[in-house]
Amino acid sequence: MFKDEVVVHVKSGKGGAGIVSFRREKYEPKGGPDGGDGGKGGDIVFIGDPQIGSLGNYHDNQKFVAENGRPGGSAKKTGRGGENLVLKVPPGTIIKDRDRGHTLKDIDQAGREFVLIKGGTGGRGNVHFASAVNQTPRRSEEGRPGEERWIRLELKMIAHVGIIGLPNAGKSTLLSRISRATPRIADYPFTTLVPQLGIVEFDFNRFIFADIPGLIEGAHDGQGLGDRFLRHIERTRVLLHLVDCQIGDQQKIVDAHKVVMNEIASYSPTLASRPQIVAVSKVDTLPEPPCVDDLARAIGLPVLAISSHSGHSVKELLGRIVRFLHGDEEEL
């Protein structure tokens, strides 16, 4: 199950109690205090795991508690500390306070760890309370309780290139051709129901594409699948905008590009201003490749004509993306 937003309750472990104990050795029957301290409670730790693709594991189970520390022992032995509870999340997960809404941490890299809340400290044993006037203290401390809080986890996928377009623009087909991603592809609107990531290797370069469900007019008002998946391309450096050449005449092709960009601008003007590469797709389905000059003039950007099925100009498209990612922004 793909989930990109969940609310969970987390609680760190309670510290173990210190104990009251006295030495009872063969030649020291009335020895002094030797009660050990309690162990520390386990922390709540988040770590980015690239093997995890969504927050679906946290959908059904919404409460997570770390292990408590163990009580201290005699002979000044400290109790065993509670194990940390390590919660694995996809890289790109943002941890927010549920009630205040502010960001606590952005797990933006694989392997990045973050201790959200620490476990309670262990209580002191009676050995700490001995004094000249009280050589047999019968006092110890309870461990401190763990912390707890409600948090919201939000996933924003980490990719170099975000693929955008109307439904059935050929985004999933292109992703399946250039990467090992296997998105579900069929002949009906909203073929892509959830975001997909694909790792692309080209010309000794390795980069990640993110394909989101298609946008339709009114997506920012909840039409179609809405615009909620646009968060997954907010981190991308460049947008790849595909326009289906089968959609109709030249004006309809121009309008298709405009619809998508209007919806993105309604969601985030910053995202709409992101550099983009524009390509007319499915050119193998027409007797002659469509003229892209009118679209290029209308949007003020170069336009490629590609076919994911035949491979027409796909290498040229990837080459353009590589050059841009290497810093040649004039390539667009």
C-alpha positions as CSV (number, residue, x, y, z in Angstrom):
1,M,0.0,0.0,0.0
2,F,1.4,3.4,-1.0
3,K,1.1,6.0,1.7
4,D,2.9,9.3,1.7
5,E,1.4,10.8,4.9
6,V,0.7,9.2,8.3
7,V,0.2,10.3,11.9
8,V,1.8,8.1,14.6
9,H,2.4,8.2,18.3
10,V,5.9,7.5,19.6
11,K,7.1,7.0,23.2
12,S,10.7,6.5,24.4
13,G,11.5,3.9,27.1
14,K,11.3,4.6,30.8
15,G,14.5,4.5,32.8
16,G,15.1,1.5,35.1
17,A,14.8,1.9,38.9
18,G,17.9,2.1,41.1
19,I,17.8,-0.4,43.9
20,V,18.5,-0.6,47.7
21,S,21.2,-3.3,48.4
22,F,24.0,-3.9,50.9
23,R,27.1,-6.0,50.6
24,R,26.8,-9.4,52.3
25,E,30.3,-11.0,51.9
26,K,31.9,-13.7,54.0
27,Y,34.1,-11.4,56.1
28,E,31.9,-8.3,55.8
29,P,28.4,-9.3,57.0
30,K,27.4,-5.7,57.5
31,G,28.9,-4.1,54.5
32,G,28.0,-0.8,53.0
33,P,25.4,0.0,50.3
34,D,26.0,-1.4,46.9
35,G,22.7,-0.8,45.1
36,G,23.2,-0.1,41.3
37,D,21.6,2.4,39.0
38,G,18.8,1.6,36.6
39,G,19.5,1.4,32.9
40,K,18.5,4.1,30.5
41,G,15.3,3.8,28.5
42,G,15.5,3.3,24.7
43,D,15.4,6.2,22.3
44,I,13.1,6.7,19.3
45,V,15.3,6.8,16.3
46,F,14.4,7.4,12.6
47,I,16.7,6.3,9.8
48,G,16.4,6.7,6.0
49,D,16.2,3.4,4.3
50,P,16.4,3.4,0.4
51,Q,14.7,-0.1,0.3
52,I,11.5,1.4,1.6
53,G,9.3,3.2,-1.0
54,S,6.4,4.5,1.1
55,L,5.0,5.0,4.6
56,G,2.6,2.1,4.2
57,N,4.2,0.2,7.1
58,Y,3.0,2.8,9.5
59,H,-0.6,2.9,8.3
60,D,-2.1,0.1,10.4
61,N,0.2,0.4,13.5
62,Q,0.2,3.9,14.8
63,K,1.8,3.5,18.2
64,F,5.5,2.8,18.7
65,V,7.2,2.4,22.1
66,A,10.9,1.9,22.9
67,E,12.0,-0.7,25.5
68,N,12.3,0.3,29.1
69,G,15.6,0.2,31.0
70,R,16.1,-2.6,33.5
71,P,16.5,-2.1,37.3
72,G,20.0,-1.9,38.8
73,G,21.6,-4.8,40.6
74,S,23.7,-5.5,43.7
75,A,27.4,-5.0,43.7
76,K,26.8,-1.6,42.1
77,K,25.7,-3.2,38.8
78,T,23.9,-0.8,36.4
79,G,20.8,-2.2,34.8
80,R,20.7,-3.0,31.1
81,G,19.6,-0.1,29.0
82,G,16.5,-0.5,26.9
83,E,17.0,-1.0,23.2
84,N,16.4,1.9,20.9
85,L,13.4,1.6,18.7
86,V,14.7,2.3,15.1
87,L,11.9,3.3,12.7
88,K,12.9,3.0,9.1
89,V,11.4,5.5,6.6
90,P,12.0,6.3,2.9
91,P,14.6,9.0,2.2
92,G,12.7,12.2,1.8
93,T,10.5,11.7,4.8
94,I,9.7,14.9,6.8
95,I,8.9,14.5,10.5
96,K,6.5,17.2,11.8
97,D,4.9,17.9,15.1
98,R,1.3,16.9,14.6
99,D,-0.2,19.7,16.7
100,R,2.0,22.7,15.9
101,G,2.8,21.7,12.4
102,H,6.5,22.7,12.4
103,T,9.2,20.5,10.9
104,L,11.3,18.5,13.4
105,K,13.6,16.8,10.8
106,D,13.9,16.2,7.1
107,I,15.4,12.7,6.5
108,D,16.7,13.7,3.1
109,Q,19.4,11.1,2.7
110,A,19.7,7.3,2.8
111,G,21.3,6.3,6.1
112,R,20.7,9.6,7.9
113,E,19.7,9.0,11.5
114,F,17.7,11.3,13.8
115,V,17.0,10.7,17.5
116,L,13.5,12.2,17.9
117,I,13.2,11.6,21.6
118,K,15.6,10.2,24.2
119,G,14.8,7.5,26.7
120,G,14.4,8.3,30.4
121,T,17.5,8.2,32.5
122,G,17.9,5.4,35.1
123,G,17.3,6.0,38.8
124,R,20.2,6.1,41.2
125,G,20.8,3.2,43.6
126,N,21.3,3.6,47.3
127,V,25.1,3.7,46.9
128,H,24.8,7.3,45.9
129,F,23.0,8.3,49.1
130,A,25.6,7.1,51.7
131,S,27.1,9.8,53.9
132,A,29.0,10.1,57.2
133,V,25.7,10.4,59.1
134,N,23.8,7.8,57.1
135,Q,26.0,4.8,56.2
136,T,23.1,2.5,55.5
137,P,20.8,4.5,53.2
138,R,17.6,2.8,52.3
139,R,16.8,5.2,49.6
140,S,16.9,4.8,45.8
141,E,15.3,6.5,42.8
142,E,12.8,5.5,40.2
143,G,13.8,5.9,36.6
144,R,12.6,8.9,34.7
145,P,9.7,8.3,32.4
146,G,10.2,8.4,28.6
147,E,8.9,11.2,26.5
148,E,5.9,10.8,24.1
149,R,4.4,12.8,21.3
150,W,2.2,12.6,18.2
151,I,4.0,13.3,14.9
152,R,3.1,13.5,11.3
153,L,5.3,11.8,8.7
154,E,5.2,13.3,5.2
155,L,7.0,11.7,2.2
156,K,8.5,13.9,-0.5
157,M,10.4,11.6,-2.9
158,I,13.9,12.5,-3.8
159,A,14.6,12.5,-7.5
160,H,16.5,14.5,-10.1
161,V,13.8,14.7,-12.7
162,G,10.1,15.0,-12.3
163,I,7.8,13.8,-15.1
164,I,4.6,15.8,-15.5
165,G,1.8,15.9,-18.0
166,L,-1.9,15.1,-18.6
167,P,-3.2,11.6,-18.0
168,N,-2.0,9.2,-20.7
169,A,0.7,11.5,-21.9
170,G,3.2,8.6,-21.9
171,K,4.9,9.3,-18.7
172,S,4.8,5.7,-17.3
173,T,5.7,4.2,-20.7
174,L,8.8,6.4,-20.9
175,L,9.8,5.5,-17.3
176,S,9.5,1.8,-18.0
177,R,11.7,2.1,-21.1
178,I,14.5,4.1,-19.6
179,S,14.6,2.5,-16.2
180,R,13.8,-0.8,-14.4
181,A,10.7,0.6,-12.9
182,T,7.5,-1.4,-13.7
183,P,4.6,1.0,-13.4
184,R,1.2,-0.4,-14.3
185,I,0.3,0.8,-17.8
186,A,-3.1,0.6,-19.5
187,D,-5.4,2.4,-21.9
188,Y,-7.5,4.5,-19.6
189,P,-7.1,7.8,-17.7
190,F,-5.1,7.9,-14.5
191,T,-3.1,4.8,-15.4
192,T,-0.6,6.0,-12.8
193,L,-2.4,6.0,-9.5
194,V,0.6,6.5,-7.2
195,P,4.0,8.1,-7.7
196,Q,6.8,5.9,-9.2
197,L,10.5,6.2,-9.0
198,G,12.9,4.9,-11.6
199,I,16.7,4.8,-11.6
200,V,18.1,5.7,-15.0
201,E,21.7,4.9,-16.1
202,F,22.8,6.7,-19.3
203,D,26.2,7.6,-20.6
204,F,28.0,6.6,-17.4
205,N,25.5,8.7,-15.4
206,R,23.0,7.6,-12.8
207,F,20.0,9.7,-11.9
208,I,16.4,9.2,-10.6
209,F,13.1,10.0,-12.3
210,A,9.8,10.5,-10.4
211,D,6.6,9.9,-12.3
212,I,3.4,11.3,-10.7
213,P,-0.2,10.7,-11.6
214,G,-1.5,12.9,-14.5
215,L,-3.0,16.3,-13.8
216,I,-6.2,17.6,-15.3
217,E,-7.8,21.0,-15.2
218,G,-9.1,21.7,-11.8
219,A,-6.6,19.4,-10.0
220,H,-5.9,22.1,-7.4
221,D,-9.6,22.0,-6.5
222,G,-9.5,18.2,-6.2
223,Q,-10.6,17.2,-9.7
224,G,-9.3,13.8,-10.9
225,L,-6.7,12.6,-8.4
226,G,-6.0,16.2,-7.4
227,D,-2.6,17.8,-6.9
228,R,-1.6,16.0,-3.6
229,F,1.1,14.0,-5.4
230,L,2.9,17.1,-6.6
231,R,4.9,17.2,-3.4
232,H,6.9,14.3,-4.8
233,I,8.5,16.5,-7.5
234,E,9.2,19.5,-5.3
235,R,12.8,18.4,-4.7
236,T,13.6,17.7,-8.4
237,R,16.0,19.9,-10.2
238,V,14.2,19.8,-13.6
239,L,10.8,18.9,-14.8
240,L,10.2,16.8,-17.9
241,H,6.9,17.8,-19.4
242,L,5.3,15.3,-21.8
243,V,2.5,16.3,-24.2
244,D,0.6,13.6,-26.1
245,C,0.7,14.3,-29.9
246,Q,-2.5,12.3,-30.3
247,I,-4.5,14.9,-28.2
248,G,-5.5,16.8,-31.3
249,D,-4.4,19.8,-33.4
250,Q,-1.6,22.2,-32.6
251,Q,-3.8,24.4,-30.5
252,K,-4.9,21.5,-28.3
253,I,-1.3,20.5,-27.8
254,V,-0.5,24.1,-26.7
255,D,-3.6,24.0,-24.4
256,A,-2.5,20.7,-22.9
257,H,0.8,22.2,-21.8
258,K,-0.9,25.3,-20.4
259,V,-3.4,23.3,-18.4
260,V,-0.7,21.3,-16.6
261,M,1.4,24.4,-15.9
262,N,-1.6,26.3,-14.6
263,E,-2.4,23.5,-12.1
264,I,1.3,23.4,-10.9
265,A,1.3,27.2,-10.5
266,S,-1.9,27.0,-8.4
267,Y,-0.1,24.5,-6.2
268,S,3.3,26.2,-6.0
269,P,4.6,29.1,-8.0
270,T,8.1,28.0,-7.0
271,L,7.6,24.6,-8.5
272,A,6.1,26.1,-11.7
273,S,9.2,28.2,-12.2
274,R,11.4,25.1,-12.0
275,P,13.5,24.5,-15.3
276,Q,11.7,22.2,-17.6
277,I,12.3,20.1,-20.7
278,V,9.3,19.7,-23.0
279,A,8.7,16.8,-25.3
280,V,5.9,15.8,-27.6
281,S,5.4,12.0,-27.1
282,K,4.0,9.1,-29.1
283,V,5.2,10.5,-32.4
284,D,5.4,6.9,-33.8
285,T,1.6,6.8,-33.9
286,L,1.3,9.5,-36.6
287,P,2.2,9.2,-40.3
288,E,4.5,12.2,-39.9
289,P,6.1,13.6,-36.7
290,P,4.1,16.6,-35.5
291,C,5.6,20.0,-36.1
292,V,6.7,21.3,-32.7
293,D,7.7,24.8,-33.8
294,D,4.3,26.3,-32.9
295,L,4.5,24.8,-29.4
296,A,8.0,25.9,-28.9
297,R,7.1,29.5,-29.9
298,A,4.0,29.4,-27.7
299,I,5.9,28.4,-24.5
300,G,9.3,29.9,-25.3
301,L,11.2,26.7,-24.9
302,P,12.8,24.1,-27.2
303,V,10.6,21.1,-27.8
304,L,11.6,17.5,-28.6
305,A,9.5,14.9,-30.5
306,I,10.0,11.5,-29.0
307,S,8.6,8.0,-29.0
308,S,9.0,5.7,-26.0
309,H,7.8,2.8,-28.1
310,S,10.2,3.1,-30.9
311,G,12.9,4.9,-29.0
312,H,12.9,7.9,-31.3
313,S,15.0,10.7,-29.8
314,V,14.9,9.1,-26.3
315,K,18.7,9.1,-26.1
316,E,18.7,12.8,-27.2
317,L,16.3,13.5,-24.4
318,L,18.4,11.8,-21.8
319,G,21.5,13.5,-23.1
320,R,19.9,16.9,-22.7
321,I,18.9,16.0,-19.1
322,V,22.4,14.8,-18.3
323,R,24.0,18.0,-19.6
324,F,21.6,20.1,-17.6
325,L,22.2,18.1,-14.4
326,H,25.9,18.7,-14.9
327,G,25.4,22.4,-14.8
328,D,24.7,23.4,-18.4
329,E,21.4,25.2,-17.7
330,E,21.6,26.9,-21.1
331,E,20.9,23.4,-22.5
332,L,17.2,24.1,-21.8
